[in-house]
Amino acid sequence: MTNCVNCGAVLHGNKCEYCGTEYNGTGITADFSEEDCTGVLSFGGKEYDVYIGHMEAQYVCGANIGRTPDGKLHIVHGQLKHKFTLIEV
């Protein structure tokens, strides 16, 4: 199961039921260089040269969240998620 690159809806086939974006079944792939954060994003049978323009990291809370007596955030079963903004070269 994958998500639509335009709206994020879960795909069930070759066309997004929410926004109508069509996919030819080739999938979405990304190949990035370790040195300079540039790479090639492939989807819909096309390739795009891109670079990482911005990255955000935030915790998604799990079952228990709170603060320790000294005020530090304490998360049990939390997960660190990253959001990347790709910019076409």
C-alpha positions in Angstrom: 0.0 0.0 0.0 1.4 3.4 -1.0 0.2 7.0 -0.7 -0.6 9.6 -3.3 2.3 12.1 -3.8 -0.2 15.0 -4.2 -2.7 14.6 -1.4 -1.4 11.7 0.8 -4.5 9.5 0.4 -3.9 5.7 0.5 -3.8 4.3 -3.1 -6.0 1.3 -4.0 -5.0 0.8 -7.6 -3.6 3.0 -10.3 -5.7 6.1 -9.6 -6.1 8.2 -6.4 -9.7 8.0 -5.3 -9.4 11.4 -3.6 -7.7 13.8 -6.1 -7.7 11.7 -9.3 -3.9 11.5 -9.8 -3.2 8.5 -12.1 -0.2 6.2 -11.6 1.1 3.7 -14.1 2.2 1.1 -11.5 5.9 1.7 -11.8 6.0 2.9 -8.2 7.9 5.7 -6.6 11.6 5.6 -6.0 14.2 8.0 -4.8 18.0 7.6 -4.9 20.1 10.2 -3.1 23.8 11.0 -2.8 25.2 10.8 0.8 27.5 13.8 0.2 25.3 16.6 -1.0 21.6 15.7 -0.4 20.8 15.7 -4.1 19.1 12.8 -6.0 16.7 11.5 -8.5 13.0 11.1 -7.7 11.1 8.7 -10.1 7.4 8.3 -10.3 4.8 8.1 -13.0 7.4 7.0 -15.5 9.3 10.3 -15.2 12.5 11.2 -13.4 13.2 14.5 -11.5 16.5 15.8 -10.3 15.8 17.1 -6.8 17.6 18.3 -3.6 16.4 18.3 0.0 15.3 21.9 0.6 14.1 21.5 4.2 13.7 18.8 6.8 11.6 18.8 10.0 11.7 16.2 12.8 9.0 15.8 15.4 7.9 13.2 17.9 4.6 11.4 17.3 3.3 10.5 20.8 2.7 7.0 21.8 0.9 5.5 24.7 2.3 7.6 27.5 3.6 11.2 27.4 4.4 13.5 30.2 7.2 15.4 32.0 9.8 14.3 34.5 10.1 16.1 37.8 12.8 18.2 36.4 10.6 19.3 33.4 12.0 17.1 30.6 9.6 15.7 28.1 9.2 11.9 28.6 7.6 9.8 25.9 7.0 6.0 26.1 6.5 4.3 22.7 6.9 7.6 20.9 8.4 7.8 17.4 10.6 10.4 15.7 9.1 11.2 12.3 10.8 13.2 9.5 9.2 15.4 6.9 11.3 16.3 3.8 10.7 19.0 1.3 12.2 18.2 -2.1 12.9 20.9 -4.6 13.3 20.2 -8.3 16.7 21.3 -9.8 
